[in-house]
Amino acid sequence: MRRAVIIIAALILVFSASWAQQEQQAQEKPPAAAPQQQPGPAQAPQDAKYTNDSVAQVSFVEGKTFVQRASDLGFEEGVLNMPVSEGDRLGTAEGRMEIHFGRGNYIRLDNDSKVDILNLPKKGDSIARIRVWSGSVYLVVGTLAKEKAIEVHTADSSFYVLDKGIYRINVRENHDTEILVFRGLIEAAGEGGSTLVKADQRLEVTEGRFSGKPSAFMAVADDAFDRFNQSRDTELNQQFAKNGRRYLPEELGDYESELDDNGEWRYVPPYGDVWIPSGLDEDWRPYWNGRWCWLGMSGWTWLPYDPWGWVTFHYGRWHWGIDMGWYWIPMNMWGPGWVDWWWDDMYFGWAPLSYWGYPGVLFGGRFYGGYYGNYYPYGSRALTVVRRDQLKSPNVARVAVRDTATLSTLTKMSLTNRTVNLRPSGTRISVQPMNGNRVMLRSDGASGGLVQGRGAGQGSAGTTVKREGSAQGKSSGTQAKSGSSGRSSSGRSSGSSKSSGSGARKIRKDEAAPASSTSLAGGYRSATVAGAATGLQGAASQGLRTYPASPLIHGPSLSYGDGGTVRARSFSGGTYYGGSRGSSIGRYYPSPRSGGSSARVSPRGSSSAKSAPSRSSGSSSHGSSGSHSSGGGRRR
């Protein structure tokens, strides 16, 4: 009997050891890849409202620049490759900023300028709508889907783009507006109706009324901002000109040069031409060097710190190969971050999607693009894991879990292509006193927790306001209401702000009475903060007065919606360089499964040459998806 018991116990030990070994092998060696099939067209999540044109990119920053999210009270520093979506406010103090909307379309901000992105194209709405509060901006239109698809509004005028071209708008806050058309055609609307402003013409508008007919001006670099815009156009033209063969689809042609400068192309069947970045660290992997930020339109969106990262992390897929390392496969659909997610009560993890639509696995010097195991292996070098409280960390690479002992406890990771259903619970705002009675509201994007949410389309739940180093009174961390819709248009409070600390202080974003351009360098005055609306579902409902376009005014008979086939004509050194940026090479791009000068309004040039403007009457009316210096960053 005793012998039988010993035999049974031994058998149990043998089976237990065998089971444990199988479990260990399951983590250390991925099973055979799933049969690979040709992937279908690229798809975003079915409930996604965004398109390729719904999120813009900060493509150049210099000096002090700021971005204020639609659902946030405070500013965060503008950095290269930061995503910009509708509802965001952009500002400069002693600096300049360029926003790239894709397909040759840019807006450039001069020193002490402030702009709201009211609306960007999305499903069911193809209009881009911008509000210029103060300062000077250049609008470069290289692709126009249809006439009047781009609108620019100021306090006393509205402009509707009718043709590709280059436009400068100067706004003196609460005073007047000047527009100069270097090339193109635009409709200007005011109290008295609409008029056409053609190439080499300028127009002044004061309190909604035209100062006269459009007049001629000399289209030359007249000040520092003109020269800045000219230098940016020249640089982009030189980048386009030096490229030979085209590897990207036409709509991504703007990024061809920066990839050529930072890596090499190689043909790899069955994917075609792939791009191999140079100078990567040994630990580097996709979605590693950067951070996640929350956008109302797209949810958790990747902000890459790699200067070439915008196109490679928002389009296409990543694979790894022997003697190549990581390489990128171009595709033509935008996404906030092409990854699969996993999370529990303590950690978040993600892995880049492969060409075949499965989370990629890099293990033992082999890459598995069709891995289909129940659990993702923790030993994969394509995996990134962070603690739950560090999802919003300003630098993922610095806080990522590297300890093998910790990772070995994560044996039940089932990655999913579902959007993470958590959003920021709020943002901590530091109220920093500045000169006079102005304060700076600085946003700490890494602070605050996470709360359940339906995913994209919601703002953060609240904002904690904390006063730092002020002699104006004390403030305990009070809760400030914030939201992305229905903002008050009440006037601002003036003078110093005091908080008793005994109750919640309501801080509202004020759109009708923004801060002056000079106050932007130090934030907004007192406790009333100006912000941007989420879209423009009827400008009047947002407290923004606009002037309607005339149905009788049309642009030239051109073929719109060319998808970027005909490129922008760029202004450089007094000469306009036109022509095509090159044609598509006919390649199939599939995607796997879905998943120093302030604004001035002084006359420029001669007013002797007058045009005969046309006027009409008008009334006013998948997988979704330290610290960076703002000085001198640029997309090259």
Secondary structure, DSSP 4 states (H G I P E B T S, - for coil): -HHHHHHHHHHHHHHHHHHHHHHHHHHHSPPPPPPP----S----TT----TTSSEEEEEEEEEEEEE-TT-SSBEE--TT-EE-TT-EEEEEEEEEEEEEETTEEEEE-TT-EEEEEE--BTTB--EEEEEEEEEEEEEES--SSTT-EEEE-SS-EEEE-SSEEEEEEEETTTEEEEEEEESEEEEEETTEEEEEETTEEEEEETTEESSS-EE---S--SHHHHHHHHHHHHHHHHHHH--S--S-GGGGGGHHHHHHHEEEEEETTTEEEEEESS--TT--TT-SEEEEEETTTEEEEEE-STTHHHHHHSSEEEEETTTEEEEE--S---S--EEEEE-SSEEEEEEB-TTSSB-EEETTEEETT---SS--TT-TT-EEEEGGGTT-S-HHHHS---HHHHTT------B-SPP-EEE--EEEEEEE-STTBEEEEEETT-S-EEE--STT---S-EEEEE-S-SS-----EEE---SSS---PPPP-S-----SSSPPP--B-SSSPPPTTGGGG--BTT-B----SS-SSGGGGT----PPPTT----S-----TTSSPPPEEETTEEE-S-------------------------S---SB-----B--------------TT-B--
